[in-house]
Amino acid sequence: MASFSIALTGLQANTIALNTIGNNLANMNTTAFKKQSTTFEDLFYQQMGTSGSNNPLQVGVGTKVSGTATNFLQGSMSTTAKSTDMAIRGDGFFVVQQGGVQSLTRAGNFQLDSSGNLTTVNGEQVMGYPAPGGVVNANAGLVPLTVPIGVNQAAQATQNFSLTGNLDAGATTGTSYSTPVKMYDSLGSSHAASVTYTKTGANTWDYAVTLPAGEATGTPVNNTGTLTFDSAGKLVTPAANVAGIQFPGLANGASNLSFNWNLYNSTGVATIGQSSAASSGTAQSQDGSPSGTYQSFTVDANGVISAAFSNGNTTNIGQVAVAKVTNTEGLVMTGNNNYMTTAASGAASIGVAGAGGRGTIQDSALEQSNVDISTEFADLIIAQRAFQANSKTVTTFDSVTQDTIAMIR
């Protein structure tokens, strides 16, 4: 009889709703899980005739599941102490790959394998852009991201140094002032160089860059000169940076020290001035360093990964890729917190975080499930009651059928 099939459609549809709610509750602690909801629609209708006013008389034949919608609202952020953990704040997905198959995920609970590869907990490689020479190339193709575990960074000899300071315009002729500067040679050994200024007249100072006695056996090159200031204390000469200062014959066998003294910053403003105040050196910088081993890495809001070394240096090693799709509802869930694109979702637009409508990345954080337990329990009660009501419909139709059969006995 048709009455039983109507109730059966209700039982089947509400079974799916109960399964959806159960799956939501089972995954309420799953990283970046997105809750789903089940929607229904009625089936076709039988035309029984018309009323006196010619209105159609119709009888429905049940219900069916019209869809399972995924709620992609962002879950709350939970901070962690792991640099491998990442979360996307806003729209977008991480891009992961295994066996040449590319997937999307919101779950950023990544880890490092023994080779330093950044992977998901299921071994999928996290994809991004390379950074040859420490410069990210976002125009290159996607590559698996790798952290330089166990890598030693070679020593870097000093090639440039700069000083920020003031020379006392009121000092008497013959007054000297020295500023220490740490330099590194090709072996990574440090040298306590000094820059000594000696006043030789009004607005004029001689300078000498020196190393401690015995550290270099050769004759220094271009390590002395004169600084001249105008009446406003602005450096006039040299009009450019001092290039080619050399200390040959280092006692420890390293290559000759050869570096430039940057008297002007990148905008052309002199970093040394003269005024009626005590001579001072407020800051100094140089680009050399000793060798160092990999220590840790961090990820900024744009997904750029920076590795830190024991020598205090940091270098960019890559940038995490972020994908965006036109219709997130069209994505298909494949398990393991992953999604794949379909014709309904459109192809993934892959780029960098914070650009093209993509969200930013929060380091040492994980996105939580967006399942609301109170809402799920309320929906569970509704689905349970609907299932019970359809069950009651079956028993009622059964009683009616039995009474009908009994009439002919």
C-alpha positions, 0 to 999 in steps of 0.5 A: 500500500502507498501509505507504508511507502510514504512513512518509509521515505520519512524513515529513510530521510531522517536516518540520514539526518541522524547520521549527519548529526552523529558525524558532526558530534563524532568530529566536534574535536576534529581539527578544522572540521566543518559541520553539515546539515541535512535538508529535505524536499517533498516527492511528487504528488498524485492528482486525485481530481479537482474540487468544486472550484476546480482547485487540484486535489493532490496527495503527496507520496513522501519526502527525500533528502535534497542535500547535505550542506557544509557550513564553512564558517571559521572555527575558533582559534586555539594557540599551541606551542608548535611552530608546525601548527598553522591556521588560516584566518579567513577564506582558503585552504592549505594545498597538500599532495600525495602520490601526485594527487592534490587535495585541499585542507583547512587542518593545519596540524602539520609535522616534520618528517626525518628529512625536514619535509612539512607534512600532514599527519597522514604523510601528505606533503604541504605545498608552497613556493620556493625561496632560492637565496632567501627570496620567495618566488611566488611565480614558480610552480608549487613545490613540497615545503622543506625545513633545513633540519640539521643544516649548517649555515656557512660563515659569512665574511663581513662585506659592509658595515655602518655606524650611526653617531655624532662627533663633537663640534666643540672638541679641541683639535687633536681630540680622538674618539673610538667606536668598536665594530665586530667584524667576521672573516671567511672562517667565521672568526670575529675581529674587534675592529675600531674606527677612530676619529681624530679632530684635525680642524674646524669641521674636519676629522681624520678616521682610521679603521684598525684591527688589534695588533697581530691579527693581520700581517699585511699592510691595510688598504684604504683604511684611513681618510678624512671626514668633512662637515658643513656649517650645519654639521652635515657630512660633505666628504666623502660624498659616497660610501668608503669602498675597498677597505682591506686587511690582508694576511690574517693570522688565522689563515682566513681570506683577506678582510675586505669590506665597505664602510656605508657612510650613507643609508639607502635614502642617501642620508649620512649616518655620521653627523657633527653637532655641539654634543658629546661624541657618541656612537648610537648604533652599528651594523655589519653583514658578517656572521659565524657559521650556525646550525638550524634552530627553528622556524616561524611563519608570518601572516603571509605564509612566509617561512623563516628559518632561524640559525644559532648564529642569529641569522634568519633566512626565508625558506619558502612560502605556504600556498593557499587555495580558494574556490568559487563555490565551497559547497561544491567541494567533495569531502574525501576523509583525512580532513581533505577536500577535492574540487569538482565541476560544481566548486570550480578549479582551485585558485592557488596563490599566497595568503593575504592576497586575492581574497585569501585569508592570512595564516596564524602561526602556532595555532589550530582552527577548531571544529565549528560544531556547536554541541547545543545546536546539534543536540537540539537537531538530534531531538528534532530528527529523533522525534521525526523518526519516531513519528514516521515509525508511529505512522507505520504502526498506524497504517498497519493497524488500519490494514489489519482492521480492513482485512478483518472486515472481510472475515 
